[in-house]
């Protein structure tokens, strides 16, 4: 075996091991379920409680799990739990992708895409070298195996690359897959009545020209500390948020903004 071959074998083995390790972690890790003991800090006793798909700016309560839900939490029908910042339920890991395991899921997709593309490059290189070398008795059989493997790797590499690009977009926009589809629906409904719809947690949801407020940053950090951000969210004051043609400055106003996107 040549020196480049040894280097490629070591590099590919390292990528494959990291891919399998993160895949296993994504399977066994808890996605970040909402604790059954979670209770929001309710200042106003007159505030009513609504079910999952609320139509107002009231507190969210899951009747299936029988407890409150923080902002951006969703109930998974498959896992039968409420998940913090739930992205989606992935059938390939038989688990939800949420706040607690999103990082390992994303890293797994990165390594999987790199491993597939790397394998494809090695296969193309092997075919090229075999075609330039002397013909051997087993060369044809190996070439057929390479071609079949390449035909499987091409669509797999394309699919993983698209999935990786999709999640990079979601991270840059501070969205989840569920929120993206809900945003598309809400935007279509608002455009019918001539209004603009913006989400207070998304990157484009903040008005241009506002200086970052401490509590605004606390809301934006919900990806890392959703429970703590929710408590700060209930007590914030004078947080400038623009939703459509309206401008809000407190938590009650932001609840009205949340109502527009049907969280």
N, C-alpha and C positions, 0 to 999 in steps of 0.2 A: 504494500500500500504506500502510495506517495505521500509527501508532506501535506499538499493541499487536500488530499483525501482524508487524512487524519484530522486536519483542522475543520473540514466540513462536517465530519462525523461528530466531533466534540461539540461544535456549535449547534448542530441540529438536535443532538441529544439533550443539550441544555434547554433549548427552546421547547422541546417535546415534554421534558420533565416539568417545566414551569407551567406549561399548558395543562397537563394532567393534574398537577397539584392545585391550581386555581379552579379547575373544573370540579374537583372533589370538594374543595372548600365552599364553592357556590352551591353544591348539593346539600351539604350537611349543616351549613350555617343558618341560623334563624334569620329570616328576612327583615326583622325589626317589628315584631308585633306590638300593638298598643297594649300596655299593661292593663289588666282588668281592674286595677285599683286607681287608674288615672281619673282625676276629677279636675275640670277646668276651674279657674278662679272666677266665679260668677259674681260680679259686683251688683248687678241689677237683678233682683229676685223676680221681676216681672218678665224677664226674657224667657221666651218659649223655646221648646225643643222640637226640632224637626228630624225627619228620617234622613237617610243617606243622601238622596238627591233633593236637597232642600230648594225651595223657591224663594226663601227670604234670607236675611242676614243673621239668622239665629244659630244657636249652638247645634252641632251635628251629633246625633245619637244613633248608634247602630242597634237596631232591635234584634238582630241575629246574635250579636255578641253581648248585648245588654250592657253596654258602657259607652261613654262619650268618645268622640273621635276628634283628634287635633286637626288643624288645617292640613291638607294634602294627604291625609290618610284615606285608604279605601279598603273596602271589604272584599276579600277573595272568596269566590264561591267554591273553588276547588279545595284550597287549604282551610277554608271556613274560619279565617281569622282576619282581623283588621290590621293592615300593614302600614307602617309609617312611610310616607313618600313612596308609595307603591308605583313601580314602573310597569310591570306586567307579570303575568304568570307564565313561566317558561316550561314548556312540556319536555324540553331536552334535559333539563336538570330536575324536573319534577318538584319544582319549588318556586315560590314567588321571588321576584327581584325587587328588593326594597332598600330602605335606608341602610340596613346593617350589612347586606351582602352585595350591594351594587358595585362596590369597588372591585371585589374579587371577580365578579361577573364580567366587568369591563376589561380587567386585566386578562382574564381567560380569553375573551374575544380577540384581544390584541395578539396574544401569543398564538392562538389558533390560526388567525389570518397570516401571521408571519410564518408559521410552520408550513401551512399549505403552499404559500407562494415560494418559500425556500425549497420545498420538495419538488415543486414544478420546475424550478430553475435547475435543480440537480438532475432531474429526469431528462430535461432537454440537453443538458451537458453530457449526460451519459449516452444518449442517443447519438449525439454529434461525434463523440469520441469513438463509439463502436462503429459508426459508418466509415470513419477515417482509418481505422485499424484493419488488420488482416482478418479475413473471415474465419470464424471458428465454427465447430460443429454445433455448439449451444448458443451461438450469437443470435440466431433467428428467434429462438424461444424466449430469450431474455428481452429481445426487442419488442415482442408481442406483449409481454408483461408490462414493459415500460409504457407502451402506447395505451393499454387499457387503464393503467394507473393515471396517466396524464389526462385521459378523457374524464376520469372521475374527479381529478383535482381541479380542472378548469372551472366547472360550475361551482364547486365547493369554495374555491378561492374567491370567485366573484361574489357569491352569496355572503361570505364572511366579510369581505371588503365593504360591501354595501351596508351590512349590519354595523360594522365598526364606524363607518362614516355617519350613519344615522345617530349612533350614541354620542359621537363627538359633537354633532350638531345639537343634540339635546343638552349636553353638558354646557356648551357655550351659551345656550339660551336659558339655562336653569329650568328646564322642563322635564317632565316625564312623558312616556308614551301615552299614558292615560290622559294626562293634561293636554297633550298636543291634540288628540282627537276631540276632547271636550272643547278645546279652544277653537278648533275648526268649526264645530257645530255652533258654538256661541257667537263666533264672528259672523257666520252666515245669517243667524237670526238678527243680530244687531244691524248688519248692513241692509237688511230688508226695511228697517225703520229709519235708516239714515244715520245711525250712531256708530262711533268707533268703540271697539271693545278691547281693553287691555287688562292684563292680569298683574296684580301687585307683586307677585313673586318672580315674574319673568323679567329678563334683562330689558326688554323693550317696554315693560310696564311702568317704568319710572319716567317722570317728566324730564325733559332736557332742560338744564339750567339750574336745577335744584342742587344744593350742596348736600352731600350725604349726612343724614342725621344719625345719631348713635342708635336710636331705636329702629331706624330704617335698616341699618346694617344688621341689627339683631334679627329682623325679619328675613333679610337676605341670607343669613347664616342658617336658616332652617334646614338646609341640606345636611349640615354637620351636627347640629344640636336641635332637632325639631321640638322636643319637649320643652327645653329652656326657651326657645324662640317663641313658643306658643304662650308661655307665661308672660314674657315681655310684651308680646303682641296684645295681651289683654290690658296692659297698663300704659301703653304708649300714649304720648300726647304730642300734638302738633307735628304729625308726620305728613308732609305734603305728598299726596298721590293724585295723579290725574287719571281719570277713567272716562273715556269718551270726551265730552265737553264739560264734565264736572270735576271739581277739585275738592279733595277731602283732606282733613287735617287731624283726624282722631280715629280711634279704634272703631267707633260706631260707623263713621263714614266709610272706613275701609270695608266693614261688613257689607255696606251697601254696594261697594265696588265688587266684592266677592259675589254678591247676588247676581250681578250682571253677567257673570260667566258661569253661573249655575254650578258652583263647586258642590 
